[in-house]
Amino acid sequence: MPDQHLIGKTVLVVEDDAKIRNLVKIYLQKEGYEVMEAADGREAMKKIEQFDPCILILDLMLPKVSGEEVCRWVRQDLKSMMPIIMLTAKAAEKNRIQGFKLGADDYVVKPFSPAELMVRIEAVLRRTSSRCGKLSFTGFTLKPAKGEALINGDPLELTQFEFKLLHMFMQHPGQVLSREQILNCIYEHNQKAVSERTIDVHIKHLREKIKQKTPKDYIQTVRGMGYKFVGV
């Protein structure tokens, strides 16, 4: 079972070898991460600026812009403390030292164990949890501290209850949530004064706002049970 605390963490995998990139992606998705990909350094920089991922898995020998330059750009130009794990064939001690001096949080040498890489990613994320104040899943991004919601980078204007609903769904993707569960979570201290019908109304309004941005019905009704938030 994926760790619920790590579900919705966005990972950008920067690797020019498609087979390695896909292997890492498969393992990450099994663990509940939201995965983006880049095949060269320039593409990585664009996606970092656009999506601000929670962690960067970075090859060093990349086309167009090297991994070292991407790391330097993240730390010096963006002034970002985004966690970075370097995944590279550069195994020499001087390379590892340089990587850490550039700002890497961990350094993994190829060939590598995908299972071990997952453990290292989890360890880095736990150690740097304060650096990522957002939740992402299938194109949705929530920044709870700022009260911001986005779909594919576009702002989504939500009421307080709609925001709480989407937050709850994104924390439990693919899981059927009963009206009672939703009621207890959203209304906490005042659930006795609110009917389950109120939940249906809020979900209806949330669905309508989402459909203004995308045609897919991400919140599905499960007859006799409740609602489920689904991905692609």
N, C-alpha and C positions, 0 to 999 in steps of 0.2 A: 504493500500500500504506500502511495506517495505521502510524504510528510505534509500535513495540512498547512504547516507554517511556511512551506516553500512553494506551494501551488500558487501560480500567478506571478512568480518571479521571472522576469524577462531576461533571456540569455542571448547575446549576439555571438555567434560562432564565426570567426574569421579564419578561413582556411581555403587555399587555392586547390587542394586535392579534394575533388568531389566525393570520393569514396570515404575518406576520413571525415569530411564534413557531415555526410549523411549518417555515418556510424555514430558520431557524437550526438547528432540530432535525435536519432532513434532512442538512444539511452536517456537523453534529457527529457524527451516527451513521456517516456515510461514513468519518469519520476515526477511528472506533473508540471514541468517548466514550460513556459511559452518561449519558443525558439525562433530566432531570426538568423539569417545567413548572409555572409558576404564572401566573395571569392577573391577580392583584392583589397589593398589598403585604402584606396580612394573610395570604393563602395562602402567600406566599413565606416569611414569618417562621415559620410552622408547619413548613414543609418544611425550613427551615434547622435548626431545633431538632431535628427528627426524624431527618434524614439526614446533616447536617453535610457538605454537598457540597465538592468540592475547589476549585471556582471558581463565581462568581456572575456571570451576564450580566444586567445590571439596567437596565431602562427607568426613567426618572425620573418621567414623568407617568403615574402609576398610580392606579386606583381604590382607595378605602378607606385605604390608607397610601401616601404618596409614596415614590419611590425614594430620595430624600434621607434620609427618616426611616428607611427600611430600612437604608441604609448606616450611618447614625449609630448605630442600634440594634446592628448587627453589631460595630462598632468599640468603642462605649462601654459598652453593656450586656453583650454577650456576651464582650467583650474578645477577640474573634476576629481573627486575621490572615488569614482566608480571602481569597484573591485576588478582587478585584471589578473587572469591566469595565463601565463605564456605557455603555449603548447608547441614545442619546436624540436627539430633534430639537432640544434646547436647544443651539444652536451658538455663542452669544455667549461672548466671552472670559471674562466674569465667571462664567458658568455652569461653564465648564471649570475655572476656578481654584477655584470652590467645590467642585466634584466631587473634585478632588485634595486639597483641604483636609479634606474629609470622610473621606478614606482610600481613594479609588479608585486602582487600580493602572494603569488605562488609561481613555481616554475616546474613544468612537467616536460620530461624529455621523451621523444619518440625513439623507438616504438613504446607504446604505453598501454596500460590496462584501462579500458573504458570504465570498468567497475570502480577502479581506484580513482579515476578522474572524477566520477560522480561523488565519491566521498570527499575528495578535495574541494569540489565546488560547494558542497553542503557546508564543509568546515569554514571555508572563506566567507560564505554568506552569513553564517551564524556569527562569525567574528566581526563582520562589518555590517550587521543588520541595520544600523542607524543610517547607513549611506543610501538606502533605497526606500524612500517613503511613498511607494506606490504599489499598485496591484494591476497586473495585466493579464488578459486572457482573450484569445481569438479576436484581436483587433480593438478590444475595449481596454481603456486605461483609467484607473481611478487613483487620485491623489487625496486620500482622506484628510490629511492635515490641512490641505488647501481647499478642500471641498470641490475639486475639479474632476469632471468626467469627460472622456473623449472617446470617439469612435474613429479609428484610423487617423488620429491626429486632429479631427474636427471636434470642437466643443459640443457637449450635450448639456442643455439647460434642464436641470432636474430640481424638483422640490427636495426638501430635507428627507421626507419619507421615501421618495423615489430613489434618492442617492443611497439610503440605507438598504433598500431592497436590492438594488444592483450590487452593492458591496457584498451583501449576504450571498446572493446567487454566485458571484464570482469566487467566493471563498469555498463554494461547494459545487464545482462544475460537474454536470452529469448526475447529480444526486437529487432524488425527488424530495422536496421539502413540503411538508403538510402545512395547511393554513395555520394550524395551532403552533407549529415550530416558528413560522414566520412571525406570527402575532407576538409570541413570547420574546423573540429577538428584537423586533423593530420597536415594539411599544414598551418593552421591559416592565416599567412600574405601573403602567396604565392599561394593561391588556383587558382588564375586566370591563372597562368603559368603552371598549371598541369591539365591534362585531367582525366576524370573519368576512362578511360582505365588504367591509371597508378595505380589506386586503385585496379582494378581487378588483375593486375600483382603482386602487393605486397601481396594481399590476397592469390593468388595462391602459391607464395613462402612460405608464413606463413603456409598454409595448408600442404605443402610438408614436412616442417620441423617438424610439429606436428605429422604427420603420420609416421615419422621415429621413434617416441617414443611410439605411441599408434595407433591402427587401427581405432579408432572411429573418424568420421568426426564431429568435434566440431563446425566448422564454416559452416553453411548451407546457400545455395543460395535460396532466396525467389524470385521466378520469377516475374519480373516486379516491384519489390520493393527494393531489396537490399540484405543484409546479416544478419544472426542471429547467435549468440553464444549460444549453447545449452549445458545442463548438461547431467547427466547420464540418 
